[in-house]
Amino acid sequence: MAPSWWGRDARANGVVSGGGGTPVVVKMENPNWSISEVAASEVSPGSPAGAGGGKAGRGKNARQITWVLLLRAHRAAGRLTGAASAALAVAAAARRRVAAGRTDSDAAPGESTALRTRFYGCIRVFLVLSLLLLAVEVAAYFQGWHLSVSLEEEVDAGLQAVDGLFAAAYAAWMRARLDYLAPPLQFLTNACVVLFLIQSVDRIVLCLGCFWIRLKGIKPVPLAAADKEDVEAGPEDFPMVLVQMPMCNEREVYQQSIGAVCSLDWPRSNFLVQVLDDSDDATTSALIKEEVEKWQREGVRIVYRHRVIRDGYKAGNLKSAMNCSYVKDYEFVVIFDADFQPQADFLKRTVPHFKGKDDVGLVQARWSFVNKDENLLTRLQNINLCFHFEVEQQVNGAFLNFFGFNGTAGVWRIKALEESGGWMERTTVEDMDIAVRAHLKGWKFLFLNDVECQCELPESYEAYRKQQHRWHSGPMQLFRLCFVDIIKSKIGFWKKFNLIFLFFLLRKLILPFYSFTLFCVILPMTMFVPEAELPAWVVCYIPATMSILNILPAPKSFPFIVPYLLFENTMSVTKFNAMISGLFQLGSAYEWVVTKKSGRSSEGDLLALVEKHSKQQRVGSAPNLDALTKEESNPKKDTKKKKHNRIYRKELALSFLLLTAAARSLLSAQGIHFYFLLFQGVSFLVVGLDLIGEQVD
């Protein structure tokens, strides 16, 4: 029979002890099953706890503590069972992924795979060589030929005294390693370490600048704000604003984004919305057009433009819209991508910053994310982008009046766009292109860290990978094209230095180069060529410090600091590949893939919008339902857009390479290097099997 305190009445802090032992309280309602001691003087003599002999009390205490320990063991077993279930689920997902056989070699229509195949081939050769070297080193280790004193003594004395073909071959390999491989590898290691330290100093300076901004309360202040009194004064006090919404097959998000833009708090006579649709899906185009017509019936000044030929992608779309004859009537243009949902007061908090500042060409707002906690991938992206906006954009805007335009959630002075040459289709980063050209013309930029615009993060690794490829190949294309223009421009020397060395070379070229070379190439090579050393502080301490600095703008993400560090090194493969393709104008440099959206709403604000216009929207939604019904009856279109998880061969090959190097490091007793290679190899394995991000059944 169970002890009396197991009953329901004893769950509320009941005293359960014999008189001779230490009284104990068991709080049964607490899932931690905590135990607290109570002094004997606090127990009344007449209570059950105060009666009984010493031996019986001690025995009862022992039984009670045993029960509590059993409960704790049960809870620990439950956690282990949950972890085992999660591990089995991951293993099952990996098995399904391998069985399906879908890899990143299955190119999308129009996508080039030449560079990707060559890059994967190099990694595969490197992996085969590392496996052969590991087999040789293991055999040599069991023969007792591993390094025990110094390399010279081992080569000259140890192996020369051993007969046999294998011993002679291993001695020749060690001499070649010492004379020919170690010096260039050590030189490359030292060069990457220097680049690593330079980039770390840049990161520290940016963090100090952000700290100074917070300490002094530095932020852009408008000379005059648009408030309710201005509304009473009349629309003539509000400048004319053109709002552009470029989109392409954005079926998941078009409705909520158009609704948010049409609800901006600005005199309707003073702003016009252009929905710039590049969709090649007829059903999506029809739905977007009907949504525009619905808001036209609401009295909103909104027009629908559709391009059949998508020349120039987004840049060509914006350029075509700016050629409309009525654009000359507007002073400012605001750009929102299809998944962006501005707050109603967005224009009133951004446009006033232009008043009295004729040299300001751009006002950029920061992004916030409605799905940042959706999965591990979105959490890690949130860390990166919080640092980008909170630190990089804010510091560069406050001290240099220049930063890269983020392509959306920004207000441009149309005069600045025209003087800078307008939108150009020469790269896949048209936003950075126009920002650099405007900076060379002397225009200043303002960044508003306190004005946010909600949007979505890619939830699948495939979408994120393609986005990062475009973001890292485009800057190298642009650098090739505008380098001479920067040298010939009339801006000051330090601004040229900032553009060339900091903006392009350090943050766009050197960062992905050393991240991939140092941690994915040099580190495993030093395990097979131990004569070239990579210090432990480079492998562990400085990366950990930089990760802590990166995560400071998102303090709630501190539990993810280790996955963040490993994932950033994993993404260096994609970024390095993109950087090389953009720098040397290879085929994949001009790939443009629209980032897939999931259509998540922004915390109920759109529901309020629906309620406000319920009657009109219900009338206008009937054709949309008919269109949806027609589309559902066509199964071919659904199967075309079906999503799948894939196997990424480069990441998978690198995972085996790093795990092989980790096994080799055990022969040299290199502790930190082993753990880093092990966890980094597992990280590449998880990403290579597409086990991070959205999982499609």
C-alpha positions as CSV (number, residue, x, y, z in Angstrom):
1,M,0.0,0.0,0.0
2,A,1.3,3.5,-0.9
3,P,2.2,5.9,1.9
4,S,-0.5,8.2,3.2
5,W,1.0,11.3,1.5
6,W,0.4,9.8,-1.9
7,G,-3.3,10.8,-1.6
8,R,-4.8,13.9,-3.0
9,D,-5.0,15.7,0.3
10,A,-1.3,15.3,0.9
11,R,-0.5,17.1,-2.5
12,A,-0.9,20.5,-0.9
13,N,2.3,20.9,1.1
14,G,1.6,18.1,3.7
15,V,4.1,17.3,6.4
16,V,5.2,13.7,6.2
17,S,7.7,12.6,8.8
18,G,8.3,10.6,11.9
19,G,9.2,12.2,15.2
20,G,12.8,11.1,15.3
21,G,13.8,12.0,11.7
22,T,14.0,15.2,9.8
23,P,10.5,16.4,8.8
24,V,10.0,16.6,5.1
25,V,7.4,18.4,2.9
26,V,6.6,16.9,-0.5
27,K,4.9,19.3,-2.9
28,M,3.1,17.0,-5.2
29,E,1.6,19.7,-7.4
30,N,5.1,20.8,-8.4
31,P,6.3,18.8,-11.5
32,N,9.9,19.1,-10.1
33,W,8.8,17.1,-6.9
34,S,10.8,19.4,-4.8
35,I,11.8,18.6,-1.1
36,S,12.1,21.1,1.6
37,E,13.2,20.6,5.2
38,V,11.1,21.9,8.1
39,A,12.5,22.4,11.6
40,A,11.2,20.0,14.3
41,S,10.0,23.0,16.4
42,E,7.6,23.9,13.6
43,V,5.7,20.6,14.0
44,S,3.1,20.3,16.7
45,P,3.6,17.5,19.3
46,G,0.1,16.2,18.7
47,S,0.5,15.9,14.9
48,P,1.3,12.6,13.2
49,A,4.7,14.0,12.4
50,G,5.5,14.5,16.0
51,A,4.6,11.0,17.1
52,G,6.5,7.7,16.7
53,G,9.9,6.4,17.6
54,G,13.2,7.5,16.1
55,K,13.9,4.2,14.2
56,A,10.4,4.1,12.6
57,G,10.7,7.8,11.7
58,R,14.0,7.3,10.0
59,G,12.6,4.3,8.1
60,K,9.6,6.3,6.9
61,N,11.9,9.2,5.8
62,A,14.0,6.8,3.8
63,R,10.8,5.4,2.1
64,Q,9.6,9.0,1.3
65,I,12.9,10.0,-0.2
66,T,13.0,6.8,-2.2
67,W,9.6,7.7,-3.7
68,V,10.7,11.2,-4.6
69,L,13.9,9.8,-6.2
70,L,11.8,7.3,-8.1
71,L,9.6,10.2,-9.4
72,R,12.6,12.1,-10.4
73,A,14.0,9.0,-12.2
74,H,10.6,8.6,-13.9
75,R,10.8,12.2,-15.1
76,A,14.4,11.7,-16.4
77,A,13.3,8.5,-18.1
78,G,10.5,10.5,-19.8
79,R,13.0,13.0,-21.1
80,L,15.3,10.3,-22.4
81,T,12.3,8.6,-24.1
82,G,11.4,11.9,-25.7
83,A,15.0,12.4,-26.9
84,A,15.1,8.8,-28.2
85,S,11.7,9.4,-30.0
86,A,13.1,12.6,-31.6
87,A,16.3,10.8,-32.6
88,L,14.2,8.0,-34.2
89,A,12.1,10.6,-36.0
90,V,15.2,12.3,-37.4
91,A,16.6,8.9,-38.4
92,A,13.4,8.0,-40.1
93,A,13.3,11.4,-42.0
94,A,16.9,10.8,-43.1
95,R,16.1,7.3,-44.3
96,R,13.1,8.7,-46.3
97,R,15.3,11.4,-47.7
98,V,17.9,8.9,-48.9
99,A,15.2,6.5,-50.2
100,A,13.5,9.3,-52.2
101,G,16.8,10.1,-53.9
102,R,16.0,13.8,-54.6
103,T,19.2,15.8,-54.6
104,D,20.2,19.4,-55.4
105,S,21.4,18.1,-58.8
106,D,17.7,18.2,-59.9
107,A,17.9,21.6,-61.4
108,A,15.0,23.9,-61.8
109,P,14.1,25.0,-65.3
110,G,16.7,27.5,-66.5
111,E,19.0,26.9,-63.6
112,S,22.7,26.2,-64.4
113,T,24.4,23.3,-62.7
114,A,27.9,23.4,-64.3
115,L,29.7,25.3,-61.5
116,R,27.8,23.4,-58.8
117,T,28.9,20.0,-60.4
118,R,32.6,21.1,-60.6
119,F,32.6,22.4,-57.0
120,Y,31.0,19.1,-55.8
121,G,33.6,17.1,-57.8
122,C,36.5,18.9,-56.1
123,I,35.0,18.2,-52.7
124,R,34.4,14.6,-53.6
125,V,38.1,14.2,-54.7
126,F,39.2,15.8,-51.5
127,L,37.0,13.4,-49.5
128,V,38.4,10.3,-51.2
129,L,42.0,11.5,-50.5
130,S,41.2,12.2,-46.9
131,L,39.7,8.7,-46.5
132,L,42.9,7.1,-48.0
133,L,45.1,9.2,-45.8
134,L,43.1,8.3,-42.7
135,A,43.6,4.6,-43.6
136,V,47.3,5.1,-44.0
137,E,47.6,7.1,-40.7
138,V,45.6,4.5,-38.8
139,A,47.9,1.7,-40.1
140,A,51.0,3.7,-39.2
141,Y,49.6,4.4,-35.8
142,F,49.2,0.7,-35.0
143,Q,52.7,0.2,-36.3
144,G,54.0,2.6,-33.7
145,W,55.1,5.2,-36.3
146,H,53.0,8.1,-35.0
147,L,54.7,11.2,-33.8
148,S,56.1,10.8,-30.3
149,V,59.1,13.0,-30.0
150,S,59.8,15.4,-32.9
151,L,59.2,15.0,-36.6
152,E,62.9,15.1,-37.6
153,E,63.8,12.4,-35.1
154,E,60.9,10.2,-36.2
155,V,61.7,10.5,-39.9
156,D,65.5,10.3,-39.7
157,A,65.9,7.6,-37.0
158,G,62.6,5.7,-36.5
159,L,61.4,4.9,-40.0
160,Q,64.8,4.5,-41.6
161,A,65.5,1.6,-39.3
162,V,62.3,-0.2,-40.5
163,D,62.4,-2.4,-43.5
164,G,59.5,-2.8,-45.9
165,L,57.7,-1.1,-48.8
166,F,55.0,0.4,-46.6
167,A,57.5,1.9,-44.2
168,A,59.5,3.4,-47.0
169,A,56.4,4.9,-48.6
170,Y,55.2,6.4,-45.3
171,A,58.7,7.9,-44.7
172,A,58.6,9.4,-48.2
173,W,55.1,10.8,-47.4
174,M,56.3,12.4,-44.2
175,R,59.3,14.0,-45.9
176,A,57.0,15.4,-48.7
177,R,54.6,16.6,-46.1
178,L,57.3,18.4,-44.2
179,D,59.1,19.9,-47.2
180,Y,56.4,20.6,-49.7
181,L,52.9,20.6,-48.1
182,A,53.4,22.1,-44.7
183,P,55.0,25.5,-45.7
184,P,52.3,26.6,-48.2
185,L,49.5,25.3,-46.0
186,Q,51.0,27.2,-43.0
187,F,51.2,30.3,-45.1
188,L,47.6,30.0,-46.2
189,T,46.6,29.3,-42.6
190,N,48.4,32.4,-41.4
191,A,46.8,34.5,-44.2
192,C,43.3,33.3,-43.3
193,V,43.9,33.9,-39.6
194,V,45.0,37.5,-40.4
195,L,41.8,38.0,-42.5
196,F,39.8,36.5,-39.7
197,L,41.3,38.9,-37.2
198,I,40.7,41.9,-39.5
199,Q,37.0,40.9,-39.9
200,S,36.7,40.4,-36.1
201,V,38.1,43.9,-35.5
202,D,35.5,45.3,-37.9
203,R,32.7,43.4,-36.1
204,I,33.9,44.7,-32.7
205,V,34.0,48.3,-34.1
206,L,30.5,48.0,-35.3
207,C,29.3,46.7,-31.9
208,L,31.1,49.6,-30.2
209,G,29.4,52.0,-32.5
210,C,26.0,50.5,-31.7
211,F,26.7,50.7,-28.0
212,W,27.6,54.4,-28.4
213,I,24.4,55.1,-30.4
214,R,22.4,53.5,-27.5
215,L,24.4,55.3,-24.8
216,K,23.9,58.8,-26.4
217,G,20.4,58.1,-27.8
218,I,21.5,59.0,-31.4
219,K,18.7,58.6,-33.9
220,P,17.4,60.6,-36.9
221,V,14.9,63.2,-35.9
222,P,12.5,64.8,-38.5
223,L,12.2,68.5,-38.6
224,A,8.5,68.2,-38.8
225,A,6.2,65.3,-38.2
226,A,2.9,64.5,-39.9
227,D,0.3,64.3,-37.2
228,K,-3.4,64.8,-36.7
229,E,-3.2,68.6,-37.0
230,D,-1.7,68.2,-40.4
231,V,-4.6,66.2,-41.5
232,E,-6.9,68.9,-40.4
233,A,-4.8,71.4,-42.3
234,G,-5.6,69.6,-45.6
235,P,-4.0,67.2,-48.0
236,E,-1.9,69.9,-49.6
237,D,0.4,69.6,-46.6
238,F,1.2,66.0,-47.4
239,P,3.7,65.2,-50.3
240,M,2.7,63.0,-53.2
241,V,3.8,59.4,-52.6
242,L,3.9,56.5,-55.0
243,V,3.8,53.0,-53.5
244,Q,5.1,50.2,-55.6
245,M,4.5,46.5,-54.9
246,P,6.5,44.2,-57.2
247,M,5.4,40.6,-57.0
248,C,5.8,37.4,-59.0
249,N,3.5,34.4,-58.4
250,E,3.0,35.5,-54.8
251,R,-0.3,33.7,-54.3
252,E,0.2,33.1,-50.6
253,V,0.7,36.7,-49.5
254,Y,-0.7,39.1,-52.1
255,Q,-4.0,39.6,-50.3
256,Q,-2.7,40.5,-46.9
257,S,0.1,42.7,-48.3
258,I,-2.2,44.7,-50.6
259,G,-4.7,45.1,-47.7
260,A,-1.9,46.5,-45.4
261,V,-0.6,48.9,-48.0
262,C,-4.1,50.2,-49.0
263,S,-4.8,50.9,-45.3
264,L,-1.8,53.3,-44.9
265,D,-2.8,56.4,-42.9
266,W,-2.2,59.0,-45.6
267,P,-4.6,61.2,-47.6
268,R,-5.9,59.0,-50.4
269,S,-5.6,61.8,-52.9
270,N,-1.9,62.0,-52.2
271,F,-0.7,58.4,-52.7
272,L,-1.1,55.9,-55.5
273,V,-0.5,52.2,-55.2
274,Q,1.1,50.3,-58.1
275,V,0.7,46.5,-58.0
276,L,3.5,45.4,-60.4
277,D,2.6,41.8,-61.2
278,D,5.2,39.6,-63.0
279,S,3.3,36.4,-62.4
280,D,3.4,33.8,-65.2
281,D,0.6,31.8,-63.6
282,A,-2.8,33.0,-65.0
283,T,-4.8,32.0,-62.0
284,T,-2.5,34.0,-59.6
285,S,-2.6,37.0,-61.9
286,A,-6.4,36.9,-62.0
287,L,-6.7,36.7,-58.2
288,I,-4.3,39.6,-57.8
289,K,-6.2,41.7,-60.3
290,E,-9.5,41.0,-58.6
291,E,-8.0,42.0,-55.3
292,V,-6.9,45.3,-56.8
293,E,-10.4,45.9,-58.3
294,K,-11.9,45.2,-54.9
295,W,-9.8,48.0,-53.3
296,Q,-10.6,50.3,-56.2
297,R,-14.3,49.9,-55.3
298,E,-13.3,51.0,-51.7
299,G,-12.0,54.3,-53.1
300,V,-8.3,53.5,-52.9
301,R,-6.2,54.9,-55.7
302,I,-4.6,51.6,-56.9
303,V,-3.6,50.3,-60.3
304,Y,-2.7,46.9,-61.6
305,R,0.2,46.4,-64.1
306,H,1.2,43.1,-65.5
307,R,4.2,42.3,-67.6
308,V,4.1,39.3,-69.9
309,I,7.9,39.3,-70.6
310,R,9.9,39.5,-67.3
311,D,13.0,41.2,-68.7
312,G,15.3,42.3,-65.9
313,Y,13.3,40.5,-63.1
314,K,12.5,42.9,-60.2
315,A,14.7,45.7,-61.6
316,G,13.0,45.6,-65.0
317,N,9.6,45.6,-63.3
318,L,10.4,48.7,-61.2
319,K,12.0,50.4,-64.2
320,S,9.0,49.8,-66.3
321,A,6.7,51.2,-63.7
322,M,8.8,54.4,-63.3
323,N,8.3,55.1,-67.0
324,C,4.6,55.8,-66.5
325,S,3.7,59.3,-67.4
326,Y,1.9,60.1,-64.1
327,V,5.1,59.3,-62.0
328,K,6.3,62.9,-62.6
329,D,3.5,64.1,-60.3
330,Y,5.0,62.3,-57.3
331,E,7.9,63.3,-55.1
332,F,8.6,60.1,-53.2
333,V,8.3,56.4,-54.0
334,V,7.9,53.6,-51.4
335,I,8.7,50.0,-52.2
336,F,7.2,47.0,-50.5
337,D,7.9,43.4,-51.5
338,A,4.9,41.0,-51.7
339,D,5.3,39.6,-48.2
340,F,5.7,43.0,-46.4
341,Q,2.9,44.3,-44.2
342,P,3.6,48.0,-43.1
343,Q,1.9,49.5,-40.1
344,A,-0.8,52.1,-40.9
345,D,1.5,55.0,-39.7
346,F,4.5,53.9,-41.8
347,L,4.4,56.9,-44.1
348,K,3.9,59.4,-41.3
349,R,7.0,58.1,-39.5
350,T,9.3,58.0,-42.6
351,V,8.3,60.7,-45.1
352,P,8.8,63.7,-42.6
353,H,12.5,62.9,-42.4
354,F,12.9,64.3,-45.9
355,K,11.5,67.7,-45.0
356,G,14.2,70.4,-44.8
357,K,16.9,67.8,-45.8
358,D,17.3,68.1,-49.6
359,D,20.4,65.9,-49.6
360,V,18.6,62.9,-48.1
361,G,17.7,60.4,-50.9
362,L,16.6,57.3,-48.9
363,V,14.9,56.5,-45.6
364,Q,15.1,52.8,-44.7
365,A,13.0,51.1,-42.1
366,R,14.0,47.8,-40.4
367,W,12.4,44.5,-40.8
368,S,10.6,42.4,-38.2
369,F,9.5,38.8,-38.8
370,V,6.2,37.1,-38.1
371,N,7.6,33.6,-38.3
372,K,11.0,34.0,-36.5
373,D,10.0,31.2,-34.0
374,E,8.7,28.8,-36.6
375,N,11.6,26.4,-36.7
376,L,15.4,26.3,-36.0
377,L,16.2,27.7,-39.4
378,T,14.1,30.9,-38.9
379,R,15.5,31.4,-35.4
380,L,19.1,31.3,-36.8
381,Q,18.1,33.7,-39.7
382,N,16.6,36.1,-37.1
383,I,19.9,36.3,-35.3
384,N,21.7,37.2,-38.5
385,L,19.2,39.8,-39.6
386,C,18.8,41.4,-36.2
387,F,22.6,42.0,-36.2
388,H,22.4,43.4,-39.7
389,F,19.7,46.0,-38.9
390,E,20.5,46.8,-35.3
391,V,24.3,47.0,-35.8
392,E,25.4,47.2,-39.4
393,Q,22.7,49.4,-40.9
394,Q,22.2,51.6,-37.9
395,V,25.9,52.3,-37.3
396,N,26.6,52.9,-41.0
397,G,23.5,55.2,-41.3
398,A,24.4,57.2,-38.2
399,F,28.1,57.7,-38.9
400,L,28.5,57.4,-42.6
401,N,25.0,58.2,-44.0
402,F,25.4,55.2,-46.3
403,F,24.3,51.6,-46.2
404,G,23.0,49.1,-48.7
405,F,19.3,49.6,-49.6
406,N,17.4,46.5,-48.5
407,G,15.2,46.5,-51.5
408,T,12.0,47.0,-49.6
409,A,10.4,48.9,-46.7
410,G,12.3,52.1,-47.9
411,V,11.3,55.5,-49.1
412,W,13.2,57.0,-52.0
413,R,13.2,60.6,-53.2
414,I,12.4,60.1,-56.9
415,K,14.9,62.9,-57.8
416,A,17.7,60.8,-56.2
417,L,16.6,57.7,-58.3
418,E,16.6,59.7,-61.5
419,E,19.9,61.4,-60.9
420,S,21.6,58.1,-60.1
421,G,20.5,56.5,-63.4
422,G,17.3,54.7,-62.3
423,W,16.9,51.0,-61.9
424,M,19.4,48.8,-63.8
425,E,19.1,45.1,-64.7
426,R,22.8,44.4,-64.8
427,T,23.0,42.5,-61.5
428,T,20.7,40.4,-59.2
429,V,21.1,43.0,-56.4
430,E,19.4,46.0,-58.0
431,D,18.8,47.5,-54.6
432,M,22.5,47.6,-53.7
433,D,23.3,48.8,-57.2
434,I,21.1,51.9,-56.9
435,A,22.3,52.6,-53.4
436,V,26.0,52.7,-54.5
437,R,25.3,54.9,-57.5
438,A,23.2,57.3,-55.3
439,H,26.0,57.4,-52.7
440,L,28.5,58.3,-55.5
441,K,26.2,61.2,-56.5
442,G,26.4,62.6,-52.9
443,W,23.0,61.5,-51.6
444,K,22.6,60.6,-47.9
445,F,20.7,57.8,-46.4
446,L,18.8,57.5,-43.1
447,F,18.1,54.3,-41.2
448,L,15.2,54.2,-38.7
449,N,15.7,51.4,-36.3
450,D,12.4,52.2,-34.4
451,V,10.2,51.9,-37.5
452,E,9.5,48.2,-38.3
453,C,7.8,46.5,-41.2
454,Q,6.7,42.9,-40.8
455,C,7.6,40.2,-43.3
456,E,8.4,36.5,-43.6
457,L,11.6,34.5,-43.3
458,P,12.2,31.5,-45.6
459,E,11.1,28.4,-43.7
460,S,12.8,25.8,-45.9
461,Y,16.5,25.3,-46.4
462,E,16.1,25.2,-50.2
463,A,14.4,28.6,-50.3
464,Y,17.0,30.1,-47.9
465,R,19.9,28.6,-49.8
466,K,18.7,30.2,-53.1
467,Q,18.1,33.5,-51.4
468,Q,21.6,33.5,-49.9
469,H,23.1,32.6,-53.3
470,R,21.6,35.6,-54.9
471,W,22.5,37.9,-52.0
472,H,26.2,36.9,-52.2
473,S,26.8,36.5,-55.9
474,G,25.2,39.9,-56.8
475,P,27.6,42.1,-54.7
476,M,30.6,40.6,-56.5
477,Q,28.9,41.3,-59.9
478,L,28.3,44.8,-58.8
479,F,31.9,45.3,-57.5
480,R,33.3,44.4,-60.9
481,L,31.0,46.8,-62.6
482,C,31.3,49.8,-60.3
483,F,34.9,49.6,-59.1
484,V,36.2,52.1,-61.8
485,D,33.2,54.4,-61.1
486,I,34.1,54.4,-57.4
487,I,37.8,55.3,-58.2
488,K,36.7,58.1,-60.5
489,S,34.0,59.6,-58.3
490,K,34.3,62.9,-56.5
491,I,33.5,61.5,-53.0
492,G,36.2,61.7,-50.4
493,F,39.0,59.3,-49.9
494,W,37.6,57.7,-46.7
495,K,34.3,57.2,-48.4
496,K,36.0,55.4,-51.3
497,F,38.0,53.3,-48.7
498,N,34.8,52.4,-46.9
499,L,33.0,51.4,-50.2
500,I,35.9,49.3,-51.6
501,F,37.5,47.7,-48.6
502,L,34.8,47.5,-45.9
503,F,31.6,47.4,-47.9
504,F,32.7,45.1,-50.7
505,L,35.9,43.4,-50.0
506,L,35.8,42.7,-46.3
507,R,32.1,42.0,-45.8
508,K,31.1,40.6,-49.1
509,L,34.3,38.8,-50.3
510,I,36.7,38.1,-47.5
511,L,34.1,37.0,-45.0
512,P,32.7,34.0,-47.1
513,F,36.2,33.3,-48.4
514,Y,38.0,32.8,-45.0
515,S,34.9,31.2,-43.4
516,F,34.9,28.4,-46.0
517,T,38.7,28.1,-46.5
518,L,39.6,28.3,-42.8
519,F,37.0,26.0,-41.2
520,C,36.1,23.7,-44.1
521,V,39.4,23.3,-45.9
522,I,42.5,24.3,-43.9
523,L,41.3,22.9,-40.5
524,P,40.7,19.3,-41.9
525,M,43.9,19.5,-43.9
526,T,46.0,20.4,-40.8
527,M,44.8,17.1,-39.3
528,F,46.4,15.2,-42.1
529,V,49.4,17.6,-42.3
530,P,50.0,18.2,-38.6
531,E,53.3,20.1,-39.3
532,A,51.0,23.1,-40.2
533,E,49.3,24.3,-37.0
534,L,46.0,26.0,-36.6
535,P,45.9,27.5,-33.0
536,A,43.1,26.5,-30.7
537,W,42.1,30.1,-30.1
538,V,41.3,30.5,-33.8
539,V,39.2,27.4,-33.8
540,C,37.3,28.0,-30.6
541,Y,37.7,31.2,-28.7
542,I,37.4,33.9,-31.3
543,P,34.5,32.3,-33.2
544,A,32.7,31.9,-29.9
545,T,33.3,35.6,-29.1
546,M,32.1,36.8,-32.5
547,S,29.0,34.6,-32.2
548,I,28.2,36.2,-28.8
549,L,28.6,39.7,-30.4
550,N,26.3,38.7,-33.3
551,I,23.7,37.4,-30.9
552,L,23.6,40.4,-28.6
553,P,20.8,42.3,-30.7
554,A,18.6,39.2,-30.2
555,P,19.2,38.2,-26.5
556,K,16.3,35.7,-26.5
557,S,18.3,33.6,-29.0
558,F,21.3,33.0,-26.6
559,P,20.3,29.3,-26.2
560,F,20.9,28.9,-29.9
561,I,24.5,30.3,-29.9
562,V,26.2,26.9,-30.6
563,P,23.8,25.9,-33.5
564,Y,24.3,29.5,-34.8
565,L,28.1,29.2,-34.9
566,L,27.9,25.8,-36.6
567,F,25.2,26.8,-39.1
568,E,27.1,29.9,-40.1
569,N,30.1,27.8,-41.0
570,T,27.9,25.4,-42.8
571,M,26.3,28.2,-44.9
572,S,29.9,29.3,-45.9
573,V,29.8,26.7,-48.6
574,T,26.8,28.3,-50.4
575,K,28.1,31.8,-49.8
576,F,31.6,30.9,-51.1
577,N,30.2,29.2,-54.2
578,A,28.0,32.3,-54.8
579,M,30.8,34.7,-54.3
580,I,33.1,32.9,-56.8
581,S,30.3,32.7,-59.4
582,G,29.6,36.4,-59.1
583,L,33.2,37.5,-59.0
584,F,34.1,35.5,-62.2
585,Q,30.7,35.9,-63.9
586,L,30.0,32.2,-64.0
587,G,26.6,30.8,-65.2
588,S,24.9,30.6,-61.8
589,A,25.7,34.3,-61.0
590,Y,22.5,35.5,-62.9
591,E,20.1,33.0,-61.4
592,W,17.0,34.7,-59.9
593,V,14.6,32.5,-58.0
594,V,11.7,34.1,-56.1
595,T,11.8,33.2,-52.4
596,K,8.9,31.0,-51.5
597,K,6.4,32.4,-49.0
598,S,4.1,30.7,-46.6
599,G,1.6,33.5,-46.2
600,R,1.6,33.9,-42.4
601,S,-0.5,36.9,-41.1
602,S,0.9,39.6,-38.9
603,E,-0.5,39.1,-35.4
604,G,-4.1,39.9,-36.0
605,D,-3.9,43.3,-37.6
606,L,-5.2,42.0,-40.9
607,L,-8.2,40.4,-39.1
608,A,-9.1,43.8,-37.8
609,L,-8.8,45.0,-41.4
610,V,-11.2,42.4,-42.6
611,E,-13.7,43.2,-39.9
612,K,-13.5,46.9,-40.9
613,H,-14.4,46.2,-44.5
614,S,-16.4,43.0,-44.0
615,K,-19.4,43.7,-46.2
616,Q,-17.5,45.0,-49.2
617,Q,-14.9,42.3,-49.0
618,R,-17.5,39.5,-48.8
619,V,-19.0,40.8,-52.0
620,G,-15.6,41.0,-53.7
621,S,-14.4,37.6,-52.5
622,A,-17.0,35.6,-54.4
623,P,-15.0,35.6,-57.8
624,N,-11.9,34.6,-55.9
625,L,-13.7,31.5,-54.5
626,D,-14.8,30.6,-58.0
627,A,-11.3,30.9,-59.3
628,L,-10.0,28.8,-56.4
629,T,-12.6,26.1,-57.2
630,K,-11.6,26.0,-60.8
631,E,-8.0,25.7,-59.9
632,E,-8.7,22.9,-57.4
633,S,-10.4,20.9,-60.2
634,N,-7.1,21.0,-62.1
635,P,-4.7,18.6,-60.5
636,K,-1.8,19.3,-62.8
637,K,-1.1,22.7,-61.4
638,D,-1.1,21.3,-57.9
639,T,1.4,18.6,-58.7
640,K,3.7,21.1,-60.3
641,K,4.2,23.2,-57.2
642,K,4.6,20.2,-54.8
643,K,7.5,20.8,-52.4
644,H,10.1,18.2,-51.5
645,N,13.0,17.9,-49.1
646,R,16.3,17.2,-50.9
647,I,19.7,15.8,-50.3
648,Y,22.5,18.5,-50.7
649,R,25.5,16.7,-52.0
650,K,28.2,19.3,-51.3
651,E,27.1,19.6,-47.6
652,L,26.9,15.9,-47.3
653,A,30.4,15.3,-48.8
654,L,31.8,18.0,-46.5
655,S,30.2,16.3,-43.5
656,F,32.0,13.1,-44.3
657,L,35.3,15.0,-44.8
658,L,35.1,16.8,-41.5
659,L,34.1,13.6,-39.6
660,T,37.1,11.8,-41.3
661,A,39.3,14.7,-40.1
662,A,37.9,14.4,-36.6
663,A,38.8,10.7,-36.6
664,R,42.3,11.6,-37.7
665,S,42.6,14.2,-35.0
666,L,42.2,11.5,-32.3
667,L,45.5,10.0,-33.4
668,S,47.2,13.4,-32.6
669,A,45.2,13.8,-29.3
670,Q,44.0,17.3,-30.4
671,G,41.0,17.8,-28.1
672,I,39.4,21.1,-29.2
673,H,40.0,20.4,-32.9
674,F,38.3,17.0,-32.5
675,Y,35.2,18.4,-30.9
676,F,34.9,21.2,-33.4
677,L,35.3,18.9,-36.4
678,L,32.9,16.4,-34.9
679,F,30.1,18.9,-34.2
680,Q,30.7,20.8,-37.5
681,G,30.6,17.5,-39.4
682,V,27.3,16.7,-37.7
683,S,26.0,20.1,-38.6
684,F,26.9,19.6,-42.3
685,L,25.2,16.2,-42.1
686,V,22.0,17.6,-40.7
687,V,21.9,20.3,-43.4
688,G,23.0,17.9,-46.2
689,L,20.0,15.7,-45.4
690,D,17.7,18.7,-45.2
691,L,16.7,18.1,-41.6
692,I,16.8,21.8,-40.8
693,G,13.9,24.0,-41.6
694,E,10.5,23.0,-43.0
695,Q,9.9,19.3,-43.3
696,V,7.6,18.1,-46.0
697,D,5.9,14.8,-45.5
